[in-house]
Amino acid sequence: MTTYRTSNVESEYLTISRLHKDIETIIHILRIPSDKLNIVLKKSAPYFLLMILSLWQISGHAQGKNDIYIPMDGRHEIRLAPKVDTLINDEEAVYKLTIDPQYQFAELFCERGLAVKVDNFLHITPNSKKPGGIDTLTLRIILFSNNNRILLYKNIFVKAIQKSYPKTLKKQVESVTMDNMTLERNSTYNKDNFRPKSVFSFATPENVPDTAKKVISVTISLVNKNVSKSFYIKGDQMTTEVMNEIKKQKQPTQTYVRLDIRIGKKVKSVWTRFTMDTSGAKAMAAL
């Protein structure tokens, strides 16, 4: 059997019968009436055949992934109702799908979204990755009729809604205290204020008895040019290990204190950050 090979398709051959079917499909797409086809062939057969072969070669039917799709709008083979205009990203839209009785549904593809055919209805859910603005979803449908296929596409606008995120975190209502002294954020405290067996606690606006409040653990971090250490204390009391490290510091040290606390049945964390002064001066006001 005679075979042909297209120049742009590697290791794949098309038989004469397949070529004949593809030519019929192209003639159908070009919508050339049968009574006019003979006139076209008689007057300009070489040019017409050259055009047919060029379209057949460009379309890449043998490859399957370079098929030529034609716009769906205004075609009698398939209709969507109501008319598709603009979809909202991540929201499903349902349309009635009507296919000409001469054709059978074959395949469905959707770019930048998900499309599912259920009976005579088409469910479309856009999935644009744009943070906002307008994107385009492409719907592709393939129909068959008398061993021929017709490839249709439709571009649909998608409105991508910009996601909003909280600009500020919820303000911490509890404050960290040590020996009844509040350790305010971004303040400076002398290291002499930290003593062995100092007790960490917290103040809260919640109206709960003292017996319902408890410090589960304390985490203290010391950071400067020469040191970067963290200490975990189970309970609420300063340890000898932490005090010895504080005494060694000879320059201002960024200090982080986090308390894991229980208020009634709730467990949460509160924290503060300040500068520990090592010059021997008294505690200064907030920076």
Secondary structure, DSSP 8 states (H G I E B T S, - for coil): --EE--TTSTT--EEHHHHHHHHHHHHHHHT--HHHHHHHHHHHHHHHHHHHHHHHHHHTTTTSSS---EE-TT-SSEEEES---EEETT--EEEEEEE-TT-EEEEEEEESEEEEEETTEEEEEE----SSEEEEEEEEEEEEETTEEEEEEEEEEEEE------SS------EEEETTEE--TTEEEEGGG--TT-BEEEE-SS---GGGEEEEEEEEEEESSS-EEEEEEESSB--HHHHHHHHH--S-EEEEEEEEEEETTEEEEEEEEEEEE-SS---B---
